[in-house]
Amino acid sequence: MTGVKIQRLSDLGSNRIKEAAQFTVHQFREMFLSISEDEEVFILLFMKAMVFEQCFVAIAEDKVVGIVGVSTPVRGAFEVSLKEVQGCLGFFKGLKFYFNLVNSGLTLKPYQIYINTLAVDEAYRRLGIGTLLLEECMLKSCGHEYLLDVIYESLGFKVLKRKKQMFAKQAGFNECIYMSKRLR
């Protein structure tokens, strides 16, 4: 698709960062509804948790239409303490949110990058924006192997392992399927 610009979140202003947080919450709304119906709480959590250097957004028609967040062995795409999450959501809901959505439970090797968030606005899907986001983050994040937990076989990712999901009924899915792609 022409007219799509991929940018690192750290290169954008506070309004665009808030828009990226709103976009992320909207894209994963169904997961969050099982925890709380207050979307503003999640928007504030994501604005606080997003590591701007680790997130890339797709902008088309002057709005955020996609996002990808990557974690390295030393830096996550989203970093917020369990205590902060529980302060916003309460003890049990905070625990559920933190372990399902913030802490992937993966231990990365020095050459691995974990793509823990990838979302494209429904109106912009099947236009190659997800591919552009993945290509940009792979180009700029210096890993040799990329892991993700969505099915993306068309780009050469292979199933690495399956992990049963905690709070599966509330999260809406039973397991995460981690996929891997080696570049070198």
N, C-alpha and C positions, 0 to 999 in steps of 0.2 A: 504494500500500500504506500503510495506517495504521500508526502506531507506528515509522516510520523517521525517524531524526533525522540530518540532515547537519550535520557540524561540521568546522571548520578544525582541522587537526592541532595547531596552536599553542595551541588552547584546551583541549587534553587533557593528561592526566598521562602519566608515563613508561611505565606499564603498558599504556595504550591505544596509545601510540606503538610500543612493541615488538610489540603485537598487529597494528598496521597493517603493520609491516615483515614480520612472519610471514605475514600475509595476502597481501601483494604477492609475496613469494617463492613462496608456494604457488600463486598464480594463474598465475605465469609459470614454473613449475617445469620444464616441458619445454625451454624455452630455456636455462635454467641448467644442466640436466643435461649438455648438450654441453660445458660448460666445467668443471664440478666437481659431484660428487655430495654434497658437504658443504653442506647447506642452512644450517647455522649461520654459515658464512662469509658467505653472501649476506644473511642476516638482519642480521648486524653491519654489513656494508657499507651496507645500506639504512638502518639506524638512524643511521649516520654521515652518509649522503648526503642523506637527505630534508630538504628545506627546509620546515619545518613550516608557514610562512605560505602556501606554494604548494600544499599538499596538503589535500584534503577527504576525509572518510570518511563512509560511511553506516553507522549503527549501528541494528540491529534485534535484538530479543530479547537485549539486553545483549552483543552481539558485533559486531565489524566484519564487514560483509557487502559492502562496496564501497569503492573508492578512486578518486580522480581527482587527478592531479598536473598543474599548469600551469606553463609557463615564459613569461617575459616577455623583452623584449630585454636587460634588466639582471639578471634573476634566474631561475635554473632551478628546476625542481621537485626535481631531484636534483643536488647539487653535491659532487663528490669529485674529487680530483686523480688523474691517471693513475698517478702514483707510489704513492699510497695503495692504489689498486686492485691494482697489480702487487705491492705488498707483501703483500697478502692472497692473491692468486691465482697469483703468478709472472709472469714477463715476458710470455710469449705469451698465456696465458689472460687475463691482466689487460688486455692490449692488445685482445683480441677482445671482452671484456666491455665495456670502456670505449667503444670505437667503435661497437658495436652497440646498447648499451643506455643509456649515459650521455650521449654526445655525439650529438645528433640530426643534426648537420651543417646544420641550418637556420639561416639568418640572418634574424632577425625584424625587421620594420619597427616603428617606435615604437608603432603602433596595433594590432599583432598579438599574439595570445596563442596559444601552442602547447600543446595538450592532449596531453601525451606519455604519459600513463598513464591508462587507464580499465579497471577490472575490477570485476565483480560476481560474488559467490559463485554457483556453479551452481544451488544450491537456491533462490536468490532472483532468478533471471533471469526476464524477461518480466513483471515486476511494476512496472516503471517506475522502478526504483532508479537505473539508469544515466542516465535522463532527469533525475531529481532531482539527481544529482551534477553533470551538465553544466549544468543551469539555475542551480544554486547557485554554481558556479565562474564562470559567465558574469556573474551578478549582482554578484559580489564582486570580480572581477578587472579591471574598467574597460578592457576592450579594445573595439575596433570591429570587429575581424575575428578569428575563431578558426580555428585550423588543427588538424587531427588526422589520424592515419594509420590509422584504422579506418573501415569502411563504416558511416556513420550518416546515410544519406540521408533517413530518416524525420523527422529534425529540421531538414531544410533545408540540410545540408552538400552541397557539390558537389566533384567531383574537381578538384584544383588541379594536381597533377603526380605522376608516378610516378618512383621512384628505385630502381635496382637495389640489392639488399642485399649488403653485404660478408659474407663467410663464410656465404653463403646456405644451403648444405647443412647446416651445423651449427646455424644459427638456426632452420631449419625452414620458411623462407619465402623467396621469390625477390626480392620487391620490397616497398617501402613505398608505399602509396597515400595521399598527403597530400590532405586535404579542407579546404575553407574555407567559412566562413559569415560574411557581413557583417551586422552589426546596425544600422548607421546608414548 
